[in-house]
Amino acid sequence: MDFSLTPEHEMTRQMVREFAEREVAPIIKEYDRAHKINLDALSRMAELGILGICIPARYGGAGMDYICLGLACEELERVDTSLRVVMSVHVGLSSLGLLQWGTEEQKQRWLIPQARGERYAAYALTEPGAGSDVAAIVATARRDGDVYVINGEKMWISLATVAHDFLVFARTDTRADSPHRGISAFVVEREMAGVTTGDIHGKLGVRAGSTGWISLADVVVPVENRLGEEGAGFKIAMSCLDNGRYTVAAGATGLIRACLEASVEYAQERHTFGREIGQHQLIQQMIARMARDYEIARLLWLRAGWLKNQGKRNTRETSLAKWFATEASFAAASDAVQIHGAYGYSDEYDVERYLRNAKGACIYEGTSQIHELIQAGYALGYRKDRPLPCELPPYEE
Ligand SMILES: Cc1cc2nc3c(=O)[nH]c(=O)nc-3n(C[C@H](O)[C@H](O)[C@H](O)COP(=O)(O)OP(=O)(O)OC[C@H]3O[C@@H](n4cnc5c(N)ncnc54)[C@H](O)[C@@H]3O)c2cc1C
């Protein structure tokens, strides 16, 4: 067993860390306060190859492995969650979905521009009436000769007002024997007639990110835009989540580290009762928990990344990594605010933003309750992974 990072991993980590520290950290508060996405940062991520980091070079990517993807997410979220969310939806949920399920033509058409960062991608599964219960979606895609006509509303979609390509899930068979079977996946382009989008306002966190709605009104989509077989949409949606959740897990690990670093610094400068607060055991307890959870979260996402590199199924491991890291990051952020006292309660310090951002990750890409159920299902033997028609390709050196 080898726990060390390769020179490529170290190089990627350093490159993303420098980008985040130099170009994002100084301005993130401004964007967060303004509830505005930093589109210049997305362009820079494209230039640096981060938006296609683990996509093979022949499909326009940087050709790094899945550990590099995790390291990039950890470093981005150490500074701010919103850019890691971009990685989750653009790379994790969308581009990797195309890599896994797309035909060669679909990869040429959508994956290459996405990996180069020329087109941004979003993942549109959730609807106003269906989140955790994916099989309850009601958007429809009616086949009409060589096209499908899509109608429906998608809600809580990251990058809704920014993305060029949407991976949309809609019901192609309203009478399927099981609601899971009647769903199909499509690449819908913003330019298509009948697509309108808008932002959701008043969010608790990820304020420097775009989260919105998509309305699909009689959108005519060629059959060539269907990803996978008709009716395979549920499986595709779930396999994409295996990748998105991985990026969330690695990112949340970075957030725990951010909380730890901020808390250690503050605990060594703030004094009460004649000594720095880091000398008080109850402060030490909170810091010790952050240090412990950072190490656990890191090992869990690294194991999931190792499985991905081998091309091995990792639904169970990724779910565990996501559940643990997001809950631990919320606890770490809450303790970091506590350690900062009243100052932690204002946006003078970053920790209040960490707390607001951490909550979202306990909700999206499977709520903590859904991950608890998944883990219980595996432990009790109620849940087993069946082979997929096509698995995520292993990392090719
Ligand atoms: C910032 C943000 C970004 C998002 N980005 C995207 C995106 O890009 N694409 C996308 O498709 N979606 C996105 N979502 C939506 C997200 O995936 C859903 O919010 C999530 O799946 C939960 O669905 P819901 O909000 O409808 O909650 P519900 O499913 O209605 O759940 C409500 C509560 O009930 C609990 N619950 C539900 N079922 C059970 C059960 N069986 N047992 C126990 N408890 C249960 C849940 O855990 C939760 O606490 C985003 C959400 C947020 C907040």
The ligand as an SDF file (V2000), in Angstrom:
LIG
                    3D

 53 58  0  0  0  0  0  0  0  0999 V2000
  -26.9540   24.6120   -3.6670 C   0  0  0  0  0  0  0  0  0  0  0  0
  -27.6590   23.4850   -4.3530 C   0  0  0  0  0  0  0  0  0  0  0  0
  -27.2240   23.0680   -5.6050 C   0  0  0  0  0  0  0  0  0  0  0  0
  -27.8930   22.0300   -6.2710 C   0  0  0  0  0  0  0  0  0  0  0  0
  -27.4740   21.6780   -7.5230 N   0  0  0  0  0  0  0  0  0  0  0  0
  -28.1620   20.7270   -8.2160 C   0  0  0  0  0  0  0  0  0  0  0  0
  -27.8150   20.4240   -9.5710 C   0  0  0  0  0  0  0  0  0  0  0  0
  -26.8510   20.9640  -10.1280 O   0  0  0  0  0  0  0  0  0  0  0  0
  -28.5650   19.5030  -10.2350 N   0  0  0  0  0  0  0  0  0  0  0  0
  -29.6380   18.8820   -9.6710 C   0  0  0  0  0  0  0  0  0  0  0  0
  -30.2690   18.0730  -10.3340 O   0  0  0  0  0  0  0  0  0  0  0  0
  -29.9930   19.1550   -8.3770 N   0  0  0  0  0  0  0  0  0  0  0  0
  -29.2860   20.0700   -7.6450 C   0  0  0  0  0  0  0  0  0  0  0  0
  -29.6490   20.3810   -6.3450 N   0  0  0  0  0  0  0  0  0  0  0  0
  -30.8010   19.7240   -5.7680 C   0  0  0  0  0  0  0  0  0  0  0  0
  -30.4440   18.6550   -4.7480 C   0  0  0  0  0  0  0  0  0  0  0  0
  -29.8210   17.5670   -5.3610 O   0  0  0  0  0  0  0  0  0  0  0  0
  -31.7100   18.2720   -3.9840 C   0  0  0  0  0  0  0  0  0  0  0  0
  -32.0610   19.4080   -3.2070 O   0  0  0  0  0  0  0  0  0  0  0  0
  -31.5170   17.0550   -3.1010 C   0  0  0  0  0  0  0  0  0  0  0  0
  -31.4320   15.8890   -3.8720 O   0  0  0  0  0  0  0  0  0  0  0  0
  -32.6430   16.8680   -2.0790 C   0  0  0  0  0  0  0  0  0  0  0  0
  -33.8770   16.9570   -2.6930 O   0  0  0  0  0  0  0  0  0  0  0  0
  -35.0250   17.9380   -2.1000 P   0  0  0  0  0  0  0  0  0  0  0  0
  -34.4060   19.2760   -1.8700 O   0  0  0  0  0  0  0  0  0  0  0  0
  -36.1760   17.8530   -3.0260 O   0  0  0  0  0  0  0  0  0  0  0  0
  -35.3840   17.3440   -0.6950 O   0  0  0  0  0  0  0  0  0  0  0  0
  -36.4140   16.1420   -0.4400 P   0  0  0  0  0  0  0  0  0  0  0  0
  -36.0830   14.9780   -1.2880 O   0  0  0  0  0  0  0  0  0  0  0  0
  -37.7960   16.6730   -0.5080 O   0  0  0  0  0  0  0  0  0  0  0  0
  -36.0760   15.7890    1.0740 O   0  0  0  0  0  0  0  0  0  0  0  0
  -36.5350   16.5860    2.1720 C   0  0  0  0  0  0  0  0  0  0  0  0
  -36.0090   15.9670    3.4630 C   0  0  0  0  0  0  0  0  0  0  0  0
  -36.5120   14.6410    3.5970 O   0  0  0  0  0  0  0  0  0  0  0  0
  -35.4420   13.7210    3.7470 C   0  0  0  0  0  0  0  0  0  0  0  0
  -35.8030   12.4650    3.1130 N   0  0  0  0  0  0  0  0  0  0  0  0
  -36.2210   12.2800    1.8310 C   0  0  0  0  0  0  0  0  0  0  0  0
  -36.4650   10.9800    1.6210 N   0  0  0  0  0  0  0  0  0  0  0  0
  -36.1690   10.3060    2.7700 C   0  0  0  0  0  0  0  0  0  0  0  0
  -36.1830    8.9580    3.1760 C   0  0  0  0  0  0  0  0  0  0  0  0
  -36.5160    7.9770    2.3260 N   0  0  0  0  0  0  0  0  0  0  0  0
  -35.8260    8.6700    4.4480 N   0  0  0  0  0  0  0  0  0  0  0  0
  -35.4410    9.6350    5.2960 C   0  0  0  0  0  0  0  0  0  0  0  0
  -35.4010   10.9350    4.9860 N   0  0  0  0  0  0  0  0  0  0  0  0
  -35.7490   11.2740    3.7170 C   0  0  0  0  0  0  0  0  0  0  0  0
  -34.2430   14.3830    3.0850 C   0  0  0  0  0  0  0  0  0  0  0  0
  -33.0200   13.8550    3.5610 O   0  0  0  0  0  0  0  0  0  0  0  0
  -34.4600   15.8200    3.4820 C   0  0  0  0  0  0  0  0  0  0  0  0
  -33.9990   16.0090    4.7940 O   0  0  0  0  0  0  0  0  0  0  0  0
  -28.9770   21.3930   -5.6550 C   0  0  0  0  0  0  0  0  0  0  0  0
  -29.3890   21.7910   -4.3710 C   0  0  0  0  0  0  0  0  0  0  0  0
  -28.7430   22.8220   -3.7280 C   0  0  0  0  0  0  0  0  0  0  0  0
  -29.2110   23.2340   -2.3550 C   0  0  0  0  0  0  0  0  0  0  0  0
  1  2  1  0
  2  3  1  0
  2 52  2  0
  3  4  2  0
  4  5  1  0
  4 50  1  0
  5  6  2  0
  6  7  1  0
  6 13  1  0
  7  8  2  0
  7  9  1  0
  9 10  1  0
 10 11  2  0
 10 12  1  0
 12 13  2  0
 13 14  1  0
 14 15  1  0
 14 50  1  0
 15 16  1  0
 16 17  1  0
 16 18  1  0
 18 19  1  0
 18 20  1  0
 20 21  1  0
 20 22  1  0
 22 23  1  0
 23 24  1  0
 24 25  2  0
 24 26  1  0
 24 27  1  0
 27 28  1  0
 28 29  2  0
 28 30  1  0
 28 31  1  0
 31 32  1  0
 32 33  1  0
 33 34  1  0
 33 48  1  0
 34 35  1  0
 35 36  1  0
 35 46  1  0
 36 37  1  0
 36 45  1  0
 37 38  2  0
 38 39  1  0
 39 40  1  0
 39 45  2  0
 40 41  1  0
 40 42  2  0
 42 43  1  0
 43 44  2  0
 44 45  1  0
 46 47  1  0
 46 48  1  0
 48 49  1  0
 50 51  2  0
 51 52  1  0
 52 53  1  0
M  END
$$$$
